[in-house]
Amino acid sequence: MELKGQVVMITGGARGIGKAIAEAFAAKGADLVIADISLETADETAKELSQKGVRAKAAKLDVSKAAEVAGVFDETVKDFGRVDILVNNAGITRDGLLLRMKEEDWDLVLGINLKGVFLCTKEAVKVMVKQRYGRIINIASVVAFMGNPGQANYSASKAGIIGLTKTTAREYANRGITANAVAPGFISTAMTDALSENIRQEMLKSIPIGKFGSVDDVASAVAFFAAPENGYITGQVIHVNGGMYM
């Protein structure tokens, strides 16, 4: 129970990669706030995690809304007394070729994926500076480094997360706060499972290891950055992509 007594907030934590991250932290004894746009799904996940012997609370959160972000952090501090670890996982896609991409789709993706990380990090730092301790882990993507046709908005948002992560790391290293990022490649989710076999095979050709990653692979990297003993690691990116980008 190496994280027993610590409080973890995970945005987009109700399903997929976010839920796997929550389960990894629950296994280490941490208390959890599952913040998600869907309160119903977040509540289901929180109830599942509570059965593992930890405190888990659901919170409805649109990470692009500053007032909602501030409110969730205030409630978390009121209920748990602290926030030790923030995982900025919430993200969306609205794909389309650059010339056809609607301005509203650009704004929506940047608002959730990048502005949301900014707003949540800002509120977390307020709490962590007082504690003189904190771990911030941001979920980026391999496309932040490679680009991807049809994902100008998503790639830009994830590349922005890398710059924000490094700046946060430099600004708050002397306050006991680390900031790092995990950049997943192709991960097996409901979305990839729904792809045709031809598309899946084409995607696999770009992965030297020859298989898609799992949500647990991403969760393991996040847990590494969150560990108290890894406090000398900050401003770094772990690539979880099977070798498709090196």
Protein Blocks (a to p, Z undefined) as FASTA:
>chain_A
ZZgoiacddehklgcjllmmmmmmmmnopacddddfblmlmmmmmmmmmmnopacddddd
dfklmklmmmmmmmmmmmnopafbdcdfbccdddddfklpcfklmmmmmmmmmmmmmmmm
mmmmmmmmmnopacddddddfklmnopghilmmmmmmmmmmmmmmmmmmmmmmnopacdd
ddddddddfklmmpcfklmmmmmmmmmnopacdfklmmmmmmmmmpmklmmgghiacdde
hhpaZZ
